[in-house]
């Protein structure tokens, strides 16, 4: 990944409530390769992120408005969204 990759990160539902923000723009460290790496890095940014990603296995992600799995590469990402699983009745 490029060392100067800047992305817009969006948080929805309880992810937004726990982080205290609906979006932010961050410069990603070059060491981050995929969504799982990004989640691990975000968790180190403070207790609010740790709480938001406490159950990372249920968090869903999208890169550039396309749903992706945790091993999805970050290269080329302009926007990354995190949201809880959708349930319905």
mmCIF file as gemmi writes it, N, C-alpha and C atoms, coordinates in Angstrom:
data_model
loop_
_atom_site.group_PDB
_atom_site.id
_atom_site.type_symbol
_atom_site.label_atom_id
_atom_site.label_alt_id
_atom_site.label_comp_id
_atom_site.label_asym_id
_atom_site.label_entity_id
_atom_site.label_seq_id
_atom_site.pdbx_PDB_ins_code
_atom_site.Cartn_x
_atom_site.Cartn_y
_atom_site.Cartn_z
_atom_site.occupancy
_atom_site.B_iso_or_equiv
_atom_site.pdbx_formal_charge
_atom_site.auth_seq_id
_atom_site.auth_asym_id
_atom_site.pdbx_PDB_model_num
ATOM 1 N N . UNK Axp A 1 ? 0.844 -1.177 0 1 0 ? 1 A 1
ATOM 2 C CA . UNK Axp A 1 ? 0 0 0 1 0 ? 1 A 1
ATOM 3 C C . UNK Axp A 1 ? 0.887 1.237 0 1 0 ? 1 A 1
ATOM 4 N N . UNK Axp A 2 ? 0.404 2.301 -0.597 1 0 ? 2 A 1
ATOM 5 C CA . UNK Axp A 2 ? 1.14 3.558 -0.62 1 0 ? 2 A 1
ATOM 6 C C . UNK Axp A 2 ? 1.196 4.147 0.788 1 0 ? 2 A 1
ATOM 7 N N . UNK Axp A 3 ? 2.331 4.762 1.109 1 0 ? 3 A 1
ATOM 8 C CA . UNK Axp A 3 ? 2.474 5.311 2.451 1 0 ? 3 A 1
ATOM 9 C C . UNK Axp A 3 ? 1.638 6.565 2.662 1 0 ? 3 A 1
ATOM 10 N N . UNK Axp A 4 ? 1.175 7.167 1.581 1 0 ? 4 A 1
ATOM 11 C CA . UNK Axp A 4 ? 0.419 8.409 1.71 1 0 ? 4 A 1
ATOM 12 C C . UNK Axp A 4 ? -1.065 8.227 1.395 1 0 ? 4 A 1
ATOM 13 N N . UNK Axp A 5 ? -1.563 7.003 1.521 1 0 ? 5 A 1
ATOM 14 C CA . UNK Axp A 5 ? -2.963 6.752 1.195 1 0 ? 5 A 1
ATOM 15 C C . UNK Axp A 5 ? -3.868 7.37 2.261 1 0 ? 5 A 1
ATOM 16 N N . UNK Axp A 6 ? -4.712 8.269 1.819 1 0 ? 6 A 1
ATOM 17 C CA . UNK Axp A 6 ? -5.686 8.899 2.7 1 0 ? 6 A 1
ATOM 18 C C . UNK Axp A 6 ? -7.064 8.384 2.327 1 0 ? 6 A 1
ATOM 19 N N . UNK Axp A 7 ? -7.837 7.981 3.329 1 0 ? 7 A 1
ATOM 20 C CA . UNK Axp A 7 ? -9.174 7.457 3.076 1 0 ? 7 A 1
ATOM 21 C C . UNK Axp A 7 ? -10.195 8.129 3.987 1 0 ? 7 A 1
ATOM 22 N N . UNK Axp A 8 ? -11.408 8.134 3.527 1 0 ? 8 A 1
ATOM 23 C CA . UNK Axp A 8 ? -12.548 8.597 4.318 1 0 ? 8 A 1
ATOM 24 C C . UNK Axp A 8 ? -13.164 7.356 4.945 1 0 ? 8 A 1
ATOM 25 N N . UNK Axp A 9 ? -13.311 7.371 6.255 1 0 ? 9 A 1
ATOM 26 C CA . UNK Axp A 9 ? -13.907 6.242 6.965 1 0 ? 9 A 1
ATOM 27 C C . UNK Axp A 9 ? -15.254 6.677 7.519 1 0 ? 9 A 1
ATOM 28 N N . UNK Axp A 10 ? -16.268 5.873 7.241 1 0 ? 10 A 1
ATOM 29 C CA . UNK Axp A 10 ? -17.633 6.137 7.696 1 0 ? 10 A 1
ATOM 30 C C . UNK Axp A 10 ? -18.027 5.099 8.741 1 0 ? 10 A 1
ATOM 31 N N . UNK Axp A 11 ? -18.77 5.536 9.748 1 0 ? 11 A 1
ATOM 32 C CA . UNK Axp A 11 ? -19.249 4.65 10.806 1 0 ? 11 A 1
ATOM 33 C C . UNK Axp A 11 ? -20.77 4.765 10.88 1 0 ? 11 A 1
ATOM 34 N N . UNK Axp A 12 ? -21.452 3.62 10.957 1 0 ? 12 A 1
ATOM 35 C CA . UNK Axp A 12 ? -22.907 3.61 10.989 1 0 ? 12 A 1
ATOM 36 C C . UNK Axp A 12 ? -23.442 2.927 12.243 1 0 ? 12 A 1
ATOM 37 N N . UNK Axp A 13 ? -24.667 3.306 12.631 1 0 ? 13 A 1
ATOM 38 C CA . UNK Axp A 13 ? -25.41 2.713 13.75 1 0 ? 13 A 1
ATOM 39 C C . UNK Axp A 13 ? -24.571 2.74 15.03 1 0 ? 13 A 1
ATOM 40 N N . UNK Axp A 14 ? -24.478 1.607 15.75 1 0 ? 14 A 1
ATOM 41 C CA . UNK Axp A 14 ? -23.747 1.639 17.017 1 0 ? 14 A 1
ATOM 42 C C . UNK Axp A 14 ? -22.256 1.866 16.837 1 0 ? 14 A 1
ATOM 43 N N . UNK Axp A 15 ? -21.741 1.646 15.642 1 0 ? 15 A 1
ATOM 44 C CA . UNK Axp A 15 ? -20.329 1.976 15.389 1 0 ? 15 A 1
ATOM 45 C C . UNK Axp A 15 ? -20.14 3.494 15.52 1 0 ? 15 A 1
ATOM 46 N N . UNK Axp A 16 ? -21.083 4.236 14.98 1 0 ? 16 A 1
ATOM 47 C CA . UNK Axp A 16 ? -21.048 5.704 15.063 1 0 ? 16 A 1
ATOM 48 C C . UNK Axp A 16 ? -21.187 6.15 16.514 1 0 ? 16 A 1
ATOM 49 N N . UNK Axp A 17 ? -22.113 5.538 17.232 1 0 ? 17 A 1
ATOM 50 C CA . UNK Axp A 17 ? -22.338 5.914 18.629 1 0 ? 17 A 1
ATOM 51 C C . UNK Axp A 17 ? -21.096 5.658 19.49 1 0 ? 17 A 1
ATOM 52 N N . UNK Axp A 18 ? -20.45 4.532 19.28 1 0 ? 18 A 1
ATOM 53 C CA . UNK Axp A 18 ? -19.294 4.184 20.114 1 0 ? 18 A 1
ATOM 54 C C . UNK Axp A 18 ? -18.049 4.99 19.768 1 0 ? 18 A 1
ATOM 55 N N . UNK Axp A 19 ? -17.842 5.311 18.488 1 0 ? 19 A 1
ATOM 56 C CA . UNK Axp A 19 ? -16.665 6.108 18.12 1 0 ? 19 A 1
ATOM 57 C C . UNK Axp A 19 ? -16.896 7.589 18.372 1 0 ? 19 A 1
ATOM 58 N N . UNK Axp A 20 ? -18.17 7.991 18.438 1 0 ? 20 A 1
ATOM 59 C CA . UNK Axp A 20 ? -18.484 9.396 18.638 1 0 ? 20 A 1
ATOM 60 C C . UNK Axp A 20 ? -18.365 10.222 17.373 1 0 ? 20 A 1
ATOM 61 N N . UNK Axp A 21 ? -18.312 9.555 16.229 1 0 ? 21 A 1
ATOM 62 C CA . UNK Axp A 21 ? -18.212 10.282 14.951 1 0 ? 21 A 1
ATOM 63 C C . UNK Axp A 21 ? -18.879 9.468 13.848 1 0 ? 21 A 1
ATOM 64 N N . UNK Axp A 22 ? -19.391 10.162 12.868 1 0 ? 22 A 1
ATOM 65 C CA . UNK Axp A 22 ? -20.007 9.483 11.729 1 0 ? 22 A 1
ATOM 66 C C . UNK Axp A 22 ? -19.008 9.263 10.608 1 0 ? 22 A 1
ATOM 67 N N . UNK Axp A 23 ? -17.963 10.087 10.576 1 0 ? 23 A 1
ATOM 68 C CA . UNK Axp A 23 ? -16.928 9.911 9.563 1 0 ? 23 A 1
ATOM 69 C C . UNK Axp A 23 ? -15.659 10.638 9.972 1 0 ? 23 A 1
ATOM 70 N N . UNK Axp A 24 ? -14.577 10.257 9.325 1 0 ? 24 A 1
ATOM 71 C CA . UNK Axp A 24 ? -13.296 10.928 9.511 1 0 ? 24 A 1
ATOM 72 C C . UNK Axp A 24 ? -12.415 10.614 8.309 1 0 ? 24 A 1
ATOM 73 N N . UNK Axp A 25 ? -11.444 11.457 8.09 1 0 ? 25 A 1
ATOM 74 C CA . UNK Axp A 25 ? -10.456 11.224 7.043 1 0 ? 25 A 1
ATOM 75 C C . UNK Axp A 25 ? -9.131 10.944 7.728 1 0 ? 25 A 1
ATOM 76 N N . UNK Axp A 26 ? -8.511 9.822 7.369 1 0 ? 26 A 1
ATOM 77 C CA . UNK Axp A 26 ? -7.258 9.42 8.012 1 0 ? 26 A 1
ATOM 78 C C . UNK Axp A 26 ? -6.211 9.053 6.97 1 0 ? 26 A 1
ATOM 79 N N . UNK Axp A 27 ? -4.967 9.229 7.352 1 0 ? 27 A 1
ATOM 80 C CA . UNK Axp A 27 ? -3.852 8.765 6.53 1 0 ? 27 A 1
ATOM 81 C C . UNK Axp A 27 ? -3.451 7.404 7.073 1 0 ? 27 A 1
ATOM 82 N N . UNK Axp A 28 ? -3.503 6.395 6.22 1 0 ? 28 A 1
ATOM 83 C CA . UNK Axp A 28 ? -3.24 5.034 6.656 1 0 ? 28 A 1
ATOM 84 C C . UNK Axp A 28 ? -1.748 4.725 6.673 1 0 ? 28 A 1
ATOM 85 N N . UNK Axp A 29 ? -1.279 4.067 7.727 1 0 ? 29 A 1
ATOM 86 C CA . UNK Axp A 29 ? 0.112 3.624 7.738 1 0 ? 29 A 1
ATOM 87 C C . UNK Axp A 29 ? 0.358 2.639 6.589 1 0 ? 29 A 1
ATOM 88 N N . UNK Axp A 30 ? 1.543 2.662 6.026 1 0 ? 30 A 1
ATOM 89 C CA . UNK Axp A 30 ? 1.884 1.785 4.903 1 0 ? 30 A 1
ATOM 90 C C . UNK Axp A 30 ? 1.809 0.309 5.283 1 0 ? 30 A 1
ATOM 91 N N . UNK Axp A 31 ? 1.913 0.004 6.572 1 0 ? 31 A 1
ATOM 92 C CA . UNK Axp A 31 ? 1.899 -1.392 7.017 1 0 ? 31 A 1
ATOM 93 C C . UNK Axp A 31 ? 0.524 -2.051 6.922 1 0 ? 31 A 1
ATOM 94 N N . UNK Axp A 32 ? -0.529 -1.268 6.753 1 0 ? 32 A 1
ATOM 95 C CA . UNK Axp A 32 ? -1.875 -1.832 6.677 1 0 ? 32 A 1
ATOM 96 C C . UNK Axp A 32 ? -2.131 -2.363 5.274 1 0 ? 32 A 1
ATOM 97 N N . UNK Axp A 33 ? -2.547 -3.621 5.199 1 0 ? 33 A 1
ATOM 98 C CA . UNK Axp A 33 ? -2.753 -4.265 3.901 1 0 ? 33 A 1
ATOM 99 C C . UNK Axp A 33 ? -4.228 -4.504 3.605 1 0 ? 33 A 1
ATOM 100 N N . UNK Axp A 34 ? -5.001 -4.884 4.637 1 0 ? 34 A 1
ATOM 101 C CA . UNK Axp A 34 ? -6.398 -5.255 4.404 1 0 ? 34 A 1
ATOM 102 C C . UNK Axp A 34 ? -7.309 -4.703 5.508 1 0 ? 34 A 1
ATOM 103 N N . UNK Axp A 35 ? -8.585 -5.005 5.38 1 0 ? 35 A 1
ATOM 104 C CA . UNK Axp A 35 ? -9.585 -4.514 6.341 1 0 ? 35 A 1
ATOM 105 C C . UNK Axp A 35 ? -9.264 -4.993 7.759 1 0 ? 35 A 1
ATOM 106 N N . UNK Axp A 36 ? -8.872 -6.242 7.908 1 0 ? 36 A 1
ATOM 107 C CA . UNK Axp A 36 ? -8.542 -6.759 9.243 1 0 ? 36 A 1
ATOM 108 C C . UNK Axp A 36 ? -7.402 -5.954 9.871 1 0 ? 36 A 1
ATOM 109 N N . UNK Axp A 37 ? -6.392 -5.622 9.072 1 0 ? 37 A 1
ATOM 110 C CA . UNK Axp A 37 ? -5.291 -4.783 9.574 1 0 ? 37 A 1
ATOM 111 C C . UNK Axp A 37 ? -5.807 -3.417 10.006 1 0 ? 37 A 1
ATOM 112 N N . UNK Axp A 38 ? -6.69 -2.849 9.198 1 0 ? 38 A 1
ATOM 113 C CA . UNK Axp A 38 ? -7.243 -1.525 9.503 1 0 ? 38 A 1
ATOM 114 C C . UNK Axp A 38 ? -8.017 -1.556 10.816 1 0 ? 38 A 1
ATOM 115 N N . UNK Axp A 39 ? -8.825 -2.577 11.01 1 0 ? 39 A 1
ATOM 116 C CA . UNK Axp A 39 ? -9.58 -2.697 12.258 1 0 ? 39 A 1
ATOM 117 C C . UNK Axp A 39 ? -8.622 -2.781 13.446 1 0 ? 39 A 1
ATOM 118 N N . UNK Axp A 40 ? -7.585 -3.593 13.318 1 0 ? 40 A 1
ATOM 119 C CA . UNK Axp A 40 ? -6.592 -3.701 14.391 1 0 ? 40 A 1
ATOM 120 C C . UNK Axp A 40 ? -5.946 -2.366 14.702 1 0 ? 40 A 1
ATOM 121 N N . UNK Axp A 41 ? -5.615 -1.605 13.661 1 0 ? 41 A 1
ATOM 122 C CA . UNK Axp A 41 ? -5.001 -0.286 13.844 1 0 ? 41 A 1
ATOM 123 C C . UNK Axp A 41 ? -5.984 0.697 14.475 1 0 ? 41 A 1
ATOM 124 N N . UNK Axp A 42 ? -7.227 0.687 14.008 1 0 ? 42 A 1
ATOM 125 C CA . UNK Axp A 42 ? -8.226 1.597 14.572 1 0 ? 42 A 1
ATOM 126 C C . UNK Axp A 42 ? -8.425 1.33 16.063 1 0 ? 42 A 1
ATOM 127 N N . UNK Axp A 43 ? -8.406 0.063 16.466 1 0 ? 43 A 1
ATOM 128 C CA . UNK Axp A 43 ? -8.597 -0.281 17.878 1 0 ? 43 A 1
ATOM 129 C C . UNK Axp A 43 ? -7.521 0.321 18.771 1 0 ? 43 A 1
ATOM 130 N N . UNK Axp A 44 ? -6.366 0.651 18.207 1 0 ? 44 A 1
ATOM 131 C CA . UNK Axp A 44 ? -5.281 1.232 19.007 1 0 ? 44 A 1
ATOM 132 C C . UNK Axp A 44 ? -5.42 2.742 19.154 1 0 ? 44 A 1
ATOM 133 N N . UNK Axp A 45 ? -6.403 3.338 18.498 1 0 ? 45 A 1
ATOM 134 C CA . UNK Axp A 45 ? -6.532 4.796 18.488 1 0 ? 45 A 1
ATOM 135 C C . UNK Axp A 45 ? -7.267 5.36 19.702 1 0 ? 45 A 1
ATOM 136 N N . UNK Axp A 46 ? -7.765 4.506 20.572 1 0 ? 46 A 1
ATOM 137 C CA . UNK Axp A 46 ? -8.42 4.995 21.778 1 0 ? 46 A 1
ATOM 138 C C . UNK Axp A 46 ? -9.522 4.07 22.24 1 0 ? 46 A 1
ATOM 139 N N . UNK Axp A 47 ? -10.011 4.287 23.469 1 0 ? 47 A 1
ATOM 140 C CA . UNK Axp A 47 ? -11.032 3.401 24.035 1 0 ? 47 A 1
ATOM 141 C C . UNK Axp A 47 ? -12.334 3.396 23.245 1 0 ? 47 A 1
ATOM 142 N N . UNK Axp A 48 ? -12.667 4.517 22.608 1 0 ? 48 A 1
ATOM 143 C CA . UNK Axp A 48 ? -13.902 4.55 21.825 1 0 ? 48 A 1
ATOM 144 C C . UNK Axp A 48 ? -13.818 3.622 20.614 1 0 ? 48 A 1
ATOM 145 N N . UNK Axp A 49 ? -12.644 3.526 20.006 1 0 ? 49 A 1
ATOM 146 C CA . UNK Axp A 49 ? -12.458 2.616 18.87 1 0 ? 49 A 1
ATOM 147 C C . UNK Axp A 49 ? -12.405 1.168 19.356 1 0 ? 49 A 1
ATOM 148 N N . UNK Axp A 50 ? -11.739 0.96 20.487 1 0 ? 50 A 1
ATOM 149 C CA . UNK Axp A 50 ? -11.685 -0.378 21.076 1 0 ? 50 A 1
ATOM 150 C C . UNK Axp A 50 ? -13.103 -0.884 21.338 1 0 ? 50 A 1
ATOM 151 N N . UNK Axp A 51 ? -13.962 -0.013 21.865 1 0 ? 51 A 1
ATOM 152 C CA . UNK Axp A 51 ? -15.347 -0.4 22.133 1 0 ? 51 A 1
ATOM 153 C C . UNK Axp A 51 ? -16.112 -0.664 20.839 1 0 ? 51 A 1
ATOM 154 N N . UNK Axp A 52 ? -15.908 0.17 19.838 1 0 ? 52 A 1
ATOM 155 C CA . UNK Axp A 52 ? -16.635 0.019 18.573 1 0 ? 52 A 1
ATOM 156 C C . UNK Axp A 52 ? -16.27 -1.281 17.863 1 0 ? 52 A 1
ATOM 157 N N . UNK Axp A 53 ? -15.006 -1.682 17.972 1 0 ? 53 A 1
ATOM 158 C CA . UNK Axp A 53 ? -14.547 -2.882 17.271 1 0 ? 53 A 1
ATOM 159 C C . UNK Axp A 53 ? -14.33 -4.056 18.218 1 0 ? 53 A 1
ATOM 160 N N . UNK Axp A 54 ? -14.941 -3.989 19.404 1 0 ? 54 A 1
ATOM 161 C CA . UNK Axp A 54 ? -14.81 -5.04 20.402 1 0 ? 54 A 1
ATOM 162 C C . UNK Axp A 54 ? -15.233 -6.394 19.841 1 0 ? 54 A 1
ATOM 163 N N . UNK Axp A 55 ? -16.255 -6.396 19.022 1 0 ? 55 A 1
ATOM 164 C CA . UNK Axp A 55 ? -16.739 -7.631 18.385 1 0 ? 55 A 1
ATOM 165 C C . UNK Axp A 55 ? -16.486 -7.523 16.882 1 0 ? 55 A 1
ATOM 166 N N . UNK Axp A 56 ? -15.229 -7.409 16.519 1 0 ? 56 A 1
ATOM 167 C CA . UNK Axp A 56 ? -14.841 -7.186 15.122 1 0 ? 56 A 1
ATOM 168 C C . UNK Axp A 56 ? -15.372 -8.268 14.191 1 0 ? 56 A 1
ATOM 169 N N . UNK Axp A 57 ? -15.594 -9.464 14.716 1 0 ? 57 A 1
ATOM 170 C CA . UNK Axp A 57 ? -16.065 -10.557 13.86 1 0 ? 57 A 1
ATOM 171 C C . UNK Axp A 57 ? -17.474 -10.323 13.307 1 0 ? 57 A 1
ATOM 172 N N . UNK Axp A 58 ? -18.251 -9.444 13.937 1 0 ? 58 A 1
ATOM 173 C CA . UNK Axp A 58 ? -19.597 -9.169 13.423 1 0 ? 58 A 1
ATOM 174 C C . UNK Axp A 58 ? -19.672 -7.872 12.624 1 0 ? 58 A 1
ATOM 175 N N . UNK Axp A 59 ? -18.603 -7.089 12.655 1 0 ? 59 A 1
ATOM 176 C CA . UNK Axp A 59 ? -18.587 -5.818 11.927 1 0 ? 59 A 1
ATOM 177 C C . UNK Axp A 59 ? -18.497 -6.085 10.429 1 0 ? 59 A 1
ATOM 178 N N . UNK Axp A 60 ? -19.292 -5.366 9.664 1 0 ? 60 A 1
ATOM 179 C CA . UNK Axp A 60 ? -19.267 -5.461 8.203 1 0 ? 60 A 1
ATOM 180 C C . UNK Axp A 60 ? -18.522 -4.254 7.656 1 0 ? 60 A 1
ATOM 181 N N . UNK Axp A 61 ? -17.92 -4.434 6.48 1 0 ? 61 A 1
ATOM 182 C CA . UNK Axp A 61 ? -17.157 -3.346 5.866 1 0 ? 61 A 1
ATOM 183 C C . UNK Axp A 61 ? -17.482 -3.235 4.388 1 0 ? 61 A 1
ATOM 184 N N . UNK Axp A 62 ? -17.295 -2.03 3.872 1 0 ? 62 A 1
ATOM 185 C CA . UNK Axp A 62 ? -17.428 -1.778 2.439 1 0 ? 62 A 1
ATOM 186 C C . UNK Axp A 62 ? -16.273 -0.877 2.021 1 0 ? 62 A 1
ATOM 187 N N . UNK Axp A 63 ? -15.711 -1.173 0.867 1 0 ? 63 A 1
ATOM 188 C CA . UNK Axp A 63 ? -14.679 -0.329 0.273 1 0 ? 63 A 1
ATOM 189 C C . UNK Axp A 63 ? -15.261 0.262 -0.998 1 0 ? 63 A 1
ATOM 190 N N . UNK Axp A 64 ? -15.238 1.582 -1.091 1 0 ? 64 A 1
ATOM 191 C CA . UNK Axp A 64 ? -15.789 2.282 -2.259 1 0 ? 64 A 1
ATOM 192 C C . UNK Axp A 64 ? -17.196 1.786 -2.586 1 0 ? 64 A 1
ATOM 193 N N . UNK Axp A 65 ? -18.006 1.598 -1.528 1 0 ? 65 A 1
ATOM 194 C CA . UNK Axp A 65 ? -19.411 1.219 -1.593 1 0 ? 65 A 1
ATOM 195 C C . UNK Axp A 65 ? -19.648 -0.204 -2.088 1 0 ? 65 A 1
ATOM 196 N N . UNK Axp A 66 ? -18.646 -1.074 -1.936 1 0 ? 66 A 1
ATOM 197 C CA . UNK Axp A 66 ? -18.792 -2.489 -2.262 1 0 ? 66 A 1
ATOM 198 C C . UNK Axp A 66 ? -18.488 -3.297 -1.01 1 0 ? 66 A 1
ATOM 199 N N . UNK Axp A 67 ? -19.424 -4.165 -0.605 1 0 ? 67 A 1
ATOM 200 C CA . UNK Axp A 67 ? -19.219 -4.996 0.576 1 0 ? 67 A 1
ATOM 201 C C . UNK Axp A 67 ? -18 -5.889 0.371 1 0 ? 67 A 1
ATOM 202 N N . UNK Axp A 68 ? -17.181 -5.997 1.424 1 0 ? 68 A 1
ATOM 203 C CA . UNK Axp A 68 ? -15.947 -6.784 1.341 1 0 ? 68 A 1
ATOM 204 C C . UNK Axp A 68 ? -15.758 -7.624 2.599 1 0 ? 68 A 1
ATOM 205 N N . UNK Axp A 69 ? -14.871 -8.603 2.49 1 0 ? 69 A 1
ATOM 206 C CA . UNK Axp A 69 ? -14.496 -9.456 3.618 1 0 ? 69 A 1
ATOM 207 C C . UNK Axp A 69 ? -13.268 -8.861 4.319 1 0 ? 69 A 1
ATOM 208 N N . UNK Axp A 70 ? -12.952 -9.348 5.523 1 0 ? 70 A 1
ATOM 209 C CA . UNK Axp A 70 ? -11.816 -8.799 6.274 1 0 ? 70 A 1
ATOM 210 C C . UNK Axp A 70 ? -10.468 -8.882 5.557 1 0 ? 70 A 1
ATOM 211 N N . UNK Axp A 71 ? -10.323 -9.823 4.626 1 0 ? 71 A 1
ATOM 212 C CA . UNK Axp A 71 ? -9.043 -9.944 3.919 1 0 ? 71 A 1
ATOM 213 C C . UNK Axp A 71 ? -8.975 -9.085 2.659 1 0 ? 71 A 1
ATOM 214 N N . UNK Axp A 72 ? -9.983 -8.246 2.434 1 0 ? 72 A 1
ATOM 215 C CA . UNK Axp A 72 ? -10.002 -7.378 1.25 1 0 ? 72 A 1
ATOM 216 C C . UNK Axp A 72 ? -8.871 -6.359 1.321 1 0 ? 72 A 1
ATOM 217 N N . UNK Axp A 73 ? -8.117 -6.197 0.229 1 0 ? 73 A 1
ATOM 218 C CA . UNK Axp A 73 ? -7.007 -5.242 0.222 1 0 ? 73 A 1
ATOM 219 C C . UNK Axp A 73 ? -7.476 -3.794 0.287 1 0 ? 73 A 1
ATOM 220 N N . UNK Axp A 74 ? -6.677 -2.962 0.935 1 0 ? 74 A 1
ATOM 221 C CA . UNK Axp A 74 ? -6.983 -1.535 1.063 1 0 ? 74 A 1
ATOM 222 C C . UNK Axp A 74 ? -6.487 -0.717 -0.126 1 0 ? 74 A 1
ATOM 223 N N . UNK Axp A 75 ? -5.613 -1.279 -0.938 1 0 ? 75 A 1
ATOM 224 C CA . UNK Axp A 75 ? -5.057 -0.548 -2.083 1 0 ? 75 A 1
ATOM 225 C C . UNK Axp A 75 ? -6.186 -0.021 -2.965 1 0 ? 75 A 1
ATOM 226 N N . UNK Axp A 76 ? -6.144 1.245 -3.283 1 0 ? 76 A 1
ATOM 227 C CA . UNK Axp A 76 ? -7.156 1.866 -4.132 1 0 ? 76 A 1
ATOM 228 C C . UNK Axp A 76 ? -8.393 2.35 -3.396 1 0 ? 76 A 1
ATOM 229 N N . UNK Axp A 77 ? -8.465 2.093 -2.095 1 0 ? 77 A 1
ATOM 230 C CA . UNK Axp A 77 ? -9.637 2.526 -1.326 1 0 ? 77 A 1
ATOM 231 C C . UNK Axp A 77 ? -9.648 4.043 -1.183 1 0 ? 77 A 1
ATOM 232 N N . UNK Axp A 78 ? -10.797 4.63 -1.435 1 0 ? 78 A 1
ATOM 233 C CA . UNK Axp A 78 ? -11.007 6.056 -1.2 1 0 ? 78 A 1
ATOM 234 C C . UNK Axp A 78 ? -11.962 6.252 -0.022 1 0 ? 78 A 1
ATOM 235 N N . UNK Axp A 79 ? -12.888 5.294 0.122 1 0 ? 79 A 1
ATOM 236 C CA . UNK Axp A 79 ? -13.882 5.356 1.19 1 0 ? 79 A 1
ATOM 237 C C . UNK Axp A 79 ? -14.064 3.959 1.767 1 0 ? 79 A 1
ATOM 238 N N . UNK Axp A 80 ? -14.055 3.886 3.098 1 0 ? 80 A 1
ATOM 239 C CA . UNK Axp A 80 ? -14.273 2.625 3.798 1 0 ? 80 A 1
ATOM 240 C C . UNK Axp A 80 ? -15.377 2.859 4.811 1 0 ? 80 A 1
ATOM 241 N N . UNK Axp A 81 ? -16.382 2.001 4.783 1 0 ? 81 A 1
ATOM 242 C CA . UNK Axp A 81 ? -17.508 2.128 5.706 1 0 ? 81 A 1
ATOM 243 C C . UNK Axp A 81 ? -17.558 0.913 6.62 1 0 ? 81 A 1
ATOM 244 N N . UNK Axp A 82 ? -17.88 1.154 7.88 1 0 ? 82 A 1
ATOM 245 C CA . UNK Axp A 82 ? -18.057 0.084 8.857 1 0 ? 82 A 1
ATOM 246 C C . UNK Axp A 82 ? -19.47 0.167 9.416 1 0 ? 82 A 1
ATOM 247 N N . UNK Axp A 83 ? -20.107 -0.993 9.54 1 0 ? 83 A 1
ATOM 248 C CA . UNK Axp A 83 ? -21.472 -1.03 10.05 1 0 ? 83 A 1
ATOM 249 C C . UNK Axp A 83 ? -21.743 -2.39 10.663 1 0 ? 83 A 1
ATOM 250 N N . UNK Axp A 84 ? -22.712 -2.452 11.589 1 0 ? 84 A 1
ATOM 251 C CA . UNK Axp A 84 ? -23.068 -3.727 12.198 1 0 ? 84 A 1
ATOM 252 C C . UNK Axp A 84 ? -23.859 -4.57 11.204 1 0 ? 84 A 1
ATOM 253 N N . UNK Axp A 85 ? -23.993 -5.868 11.489 1 0 ? 85 A 1
ATOM 254 C CA . UNK Axp A 85 ? -24.787 -6.709 10.593 1 0 ? 85 A 1
ATOM 255 C C . UNK Axp A 85 ? -26.229 -6.224 10.54 1 0 ? 85 A 1
ATOM 256 N N . UNK Axp A 86 ? -26.823 -6.384 9.398 1 0 ? 86 A 1
ATOM 257 C CA . UNK Axp A 86 ? -28.212 -5.963 9.207 1 0 ? 86 A 1
ATOM 258 C C . UNK Axp A 86 ? -29.114 -7.14 9.544 1 0 ? 86 A 1
ATOM 259 N N . UNK Axp A 87 ? -30.119 -6.866 10.369 1 0 ? 87 A 1
ATOM 260 C CA . UNK Axp A 87 ? -31.09 -7.905 10.693 1 0 ? 87 A 1
ATOM 261 C C . UNK Axp A 87 ? -32.464 -7.409 10.302 1 0 ? 87 A 1
ATOM 262 N N . UNK Axp A 88 ? -33.314 -8.324 10.075 1 0 ? 88 A 1
ATOM 263 C CA . UNK Axp A 88 ? -34.665 -7.928 9.668 1 0 ? 88 A 1
ATOM 264 C C . UNK Axp A 88 ? -35.679 -8.907 10.205 1 0 ? 88 A 1
ATOM 265 N N . UNK Axp A 89 ? -36.907 -8.577 9.977 1 0 ? 89 A 1
ATOM 266 C CA . UNK Axp A 89 ? -37.946 -9.445 10.502 1 0 ? 89 A 1
ATOM 267 C C . UNK Axp A 89 ? -39.011 -9.683 9.498 1 0 ? 89 A 1
